[in-house]
């Protein structure tokens, strides 16, 4: 099993190209189930989760091809020959549940294994299922599978989400595109990845109003057609490498990064003493004087994203003063804390909050990754730590970060992958 070895203490300097967003690419690939014509996606990241979704679509009958040599383009198309999403594939990735809505809307039935992925909390799919039931689907749960049936097709409905769930918003928006009548999703999620999916669906012939707001109105159509769509830049990758630049005291240009998509991350980083300048088709990030403590509470977009909490905690671990990070989205998202403390951080967890007292420096140590964002937080810690850090179980990292060691090494980090 691969490991990442880091010898810390080197300021980063140079340029990192930000890839397409994993969290946009996965629902966009699922949207290929909504049409019998070709959907071409560009700026596709080369990640394990993308490969997993391609395998899942292939067993449904959708061919996923790379028509260009650069590997950044996917062409999806084909007749759906199977409406079951099996456990062996779905267990690897939570986003697999996103095939449920498109399959029911297009084929009138689906059988999808309850999903797996990072062990960061329950993340139940009840909002997905309740929304589809409101649209006329019959839902049953049996032997770890969700079976949905709507032999006469789905119909429009008004769905009020108790929480702005990203996955449920995506699943229900896709399903509503082929439903009879009008669907309203109230308290919809507003993440840039939701907006990106909506723009792709509109390019495919969907009728969606309220894009970018918390109220989506979708008028169903009889069919969707093919389209070509570029995947939006990954704001979590942008934020992660911004913290890498800040924590090492370097200066890095993040080509393709968008300040307007960072939202609360940019605000908290500025408060902590980090400068983010939008220029030359991206962001230039550098630390101003010293790092200062800043409090964070994770919230749905445009609030501080849960996917940036672990990385920001590392930044605060070497900042002057104390910080409090409160996690409101997932209950098990402090599993990186014991590993950071082994490296010399002073972090105490009290329920849903972590108190971080900054220390002058961290020390390298062997550490274990527990999930995707925790794994990259340990890489960040290794960049600033004295001595050598070895991050184990980096298969989590490969699910969401492309060539992380190569991108960091190109900016001066002493980092390598050990097979």
N, C-alpha and C positions, 0 to 999 in steps of 0.2 A: 504494500500500500504506500502511495507517495507521501512524502513529507515536504514541508517548506522550511529551509534553513535560512536564517537571517542573522547578520552581524550588524548591530545597530550603531547609531551615532552619526550617520551621514546625512547632511541636508540634501533634499531633493532639488534638482534643477533641470528644466527642460520642458518637454511637451508630451502630453498624454492624449491620445485620441479617444473620445468617449463613444462607445458603441450604442447600438440600438437597445432599447429597454426590454429586458426579459419580461417584465410584468405587462408590457404592451404586446410583445411578440406572441405570447402564449394564447391570449384570447383572439388575437388576429388570425392565428393559425386555425383555431376552432371555428372561426367565421367561414373558413373554407367549406365547412359542412353545409352551409346555407344555400349553395348554388351548385349547379352542374357544370358551370363554366369555370375558367381558370382564374384563380386569384393569385396575383404575383406580389410578393412582399420583398422590399428592398431594405437595406441597412439592417439585415438580420444578424444578431449576435451569434457567435459560435460557442454554444453552451450545452451542457449536458441536459438541462431541462428542455431546450429546443429539440434536441435529438429524441428525448422521451416523447414529446408531443408528436413528433414526426412518426415515431413508431406506432403511437396510438391511432393517429389518423390513417396510417397505412393499413392497419388491421380492420378499420371501418370501410376500406376500399378507396381511400383518397391517396393518389400518388403524390409524393412530395419530392420534387426534383430541384436540383441546383443547375440552372441553365447557363450560368456564367462561370468563368474560371476563378473569380475572386471569392466565391463562397459566401457572398453577402446577399444573394438573391435566392428566394424560394418560390417555386411555382407549384401551386396546389390545385388538384382537380381530379375528377373521376366520379364514378357512380357509387353510391353508398350500398354496400352489399352486406353489411353486418352492423347491427345497432347495439351490440354489447361491448362495453369497455371493461376488459378483464382485470382482475386483481393484480396479476403479475406485472402489468404496466402501470396501473393507476396507483399502486402502493408507493411508487417512487416519487410522486409529485402531487401536491394538493390541487394544482391548477387543472388536473385531469377532469375535475367535475364540470369544467366549462364546456365539455361536449354534450352535456345533458340537455340543455335548452335547445341548441341547434338541432340535435337528433329528433327530439320530440316534435319540434315545430315543422321539420322537413319530412320526417318519416312517420309521425304519429305514435312512435314508441321508442323506448330506450331502456337499456339495463346497464347501469354503471356502478362499478364497485365503489364503496366509500373510500375516499382518497387517503393517501399517506403524505410523506414529506417531512419537513423539519418538526422536531418534537418541542415546539414552543408554546403549545396550548391546544385547547380542544378544537377551536375553529369549526364549529358545527355548520352543517349545510342546511339547517332548518329554514333559513330565509329564502334560499333557492327553491326549496320544495314547496313552501307555503305560497310563494309567488306563482309557481307553475300550477298549483292547485287552484288558485284564484283565476287562472286563465283556462281552466277546464280540464286539466290533466288529473288522472287518477294515480295516486302515488302509493306504493307499498314498499316496505323494507323487509328484506328476508335474506338471511345468511350473508350479511355484510354487503348486500347489493341494494341499490335503489332502482326500482322498476317504475317507469312512468309510461302512461298510456293515454293517448288522445286520438282515437281512431277517426274521429270526425274533424280533427284539427283543433288548434287552440283558438280561443277568442279573446278579445280585448278585455281589460279589467283595470281597475284603479288599485294600485298596490302601494301601501304606505309602509315603508321600512322603519322598524323601531330604531334601527342603527344604519348609518350609511355604509353598508357592506359593499366593498369593491367587487368581490366575486359574484355576489347575488345581482348587483346592478348589471354587470356584464352579461351574465347568463340570461337574465330576464329581458334585457334590451335586445339581445340576439334573437331570443324566442319570439318576442313581440313583433319583430320585423316581418314574420310570415304568419302572424295570427290574423284572424278575421276581426276587423274593427280596430278601435283605438285603445291603446294601453297607456296609462299614466303611471310612472314610477315616481312617487313622492319620497323625499328624503334620500334621493339618489346620491351615490358617491360622486365626487367631482375631480378626482385625480386626473392628471394629464394623460394617463393611460386610458381612462374612460373616454376622454375627449378624442384621443387618437382612434380608438375603436369606433366611436360614433362617426368620425370623418370617413373612415374606411367603409362602414356600412352604407353611408350616404352615397359614396362613390359607386357602390354596388347596386344602388337603386332604392335604398331604404328611405323612409320618410320620417325623420326624427327632428323634433323641435326642442329647444331648451338646452342645447349642448353647452356644457360648462356650468350649468346651474344645478340646483338640487331637485329640479322637477323636469323630468323627461316625458315628452309626449310622442308616442310612436304610433303612426297609422300603418297598419299592416298592408302588405302588398302580396300579390299572388306568387311572385318569384323574384329572386335577385339575380343579377348578372355578374360577370367577372369584372375585375378592376386591377389596377396597379397602385400600390400604396407604400410609401416609405415609413418605416417604423421610427417613432419619435426617439430622441436621445435619452439615455438612461439617467434619470435624475439621482438615483441612489448611487450609481457608479460615480457620477459627478461629485456628489457630496462626500463619498468615501475618499476619493483622491484629493479633494480639497482639504480634508482633514490630514491626509498623509503629508501634504505640503506644509500645512500649519504646524503639525506636531514635530516635524524635523527642522523647522525654522528655515525652510527653503522657499523657492519661488517656482511655481509650475503653471504652465498654460494648459488648460483643459479644452482642447479643440472640440467644438460641438456642444459643450456644456451650456445650459441656459439658466441664467440667474432667476428669471421669472418662474421657473419650475421648482426652484429650491425652497421658496417661500420661507417658512419659519426656520429652516436650517440656516439660511443666509443671515437671518436676523440674530439668531443665537451665536453664530460664529463671529459676527461683527461685535456683539456684546463681549465675547471672549477675547477680542483683540486680533481678529483675523480680517484681512482686507480682501474683498472679492471685486474685481474690476471686469466689467463686460467689455471685451475688445477683441478684434481680429478673429471674429467667428467663434468666440468661446469665452472662457473666463480665465483671468490670471489671478492666482491665489498666493498670498504671502502673509506672513506674520508681521504685525506692526512692531511692538516693543516686546512685552511679555504676554503670557497667556493668563487670563483671569477667569475665575469661576463664573458659571452661568447656569441657572436652573432651567430644566426642561420638563415638559409634560407631553407625552405622546398623545396625539389626537388625529382624527380623520383630516384629510387635506381640506384646507390649506394649512392645517396645524402641523406640528412637528411629527414626521413619520416614524412609526415604530421600527421601520427598517433602517433607521439611522441612529437609533438609541445606543446600540453597543459601540459604534464608532465614536460617537460624541462622548461616551463615558471614558474612553481611552484618552481623548483630548483633555477632559477634565481631570484625569488622574495625574497629569503633570502640570496642571494650571495652579496659579497662586490662589489660595483660599479654598473655600468649600462650595460644593454644588449639590443640588438635589435633583435626581432624575426620577420621574414618576411614570410608570408604565400603565396605561389604561386600556390597551388593546389586547395583549396576550398575557396570560398569567405566568407563563414559564420562561419569560424572556430575560432573565438575569443569570442564566447558566454560565455565562462567560465570567461572572464575578470571581468565583474561586480561582480560576486560572489567572486572572489579572492580579489578584492578591498574591498568588505564588510568585509573581514577578515584582512584588514590592509595592503594589498599589494599596491604598487605604480606603476600602469600600465596605460599607456596612449596609445590609439590606434589611429594611423594616417593612414587611408587607409588600405593597405595590411600589415602594419608593426605595431608592438607593442613595445613601449619603456618601459623597466622594470628597475626600480631603486630599488636596493635591500634595504630591511629594516632589522633591528635586529631580529624581530620576528613577527609572525602572531598571530591573536587572534581568538579563536573559535567562531563560529556563525552558525545559521541555514542557509543552502545553498541549491540551487536547481540544479540538474543535467539537462543538456539540450541535451547531446548526449553521446555516449559511452566513448570516450576519455576524454571529459570534466568531466564526472562523476568520473573517476579514478583520475583525477588531483585534484579534491576536497577532495578525500580521502587522497591523498598525503599531501595536505595542512593541513588537520586535524591532520595528524601524527606529524607535527612539530609545530602546533599552541598551544598557551597557552589556557587552558580551554577546553570546550566541543564544538565539531562540530557535527552537525546533517546533513547528506546528504540525501535529499529527492529525490524521483523518481529514485530509484536505479535499476529499471527494465532495464534501459540502461546498467548499469554495468553488469548485469547478461547475457547480450547478448555476451559479449566478455571476461569476467574474471570469472574463475571458483573458487568458494569458497574463494574469496579475503579476507574476514574478518577472515576466519580460517587460511589461510596461514600467514597473518600478525600477528594474535594473537599468533601463534606458535613461532614467533620470538620476542615476548615480547610487541607487541602493545596492548594498551588498546582500543579494538574495538569490537563492537558487532552489530548484526543485530536485529532490533526491528520490529516486525510484526505489 
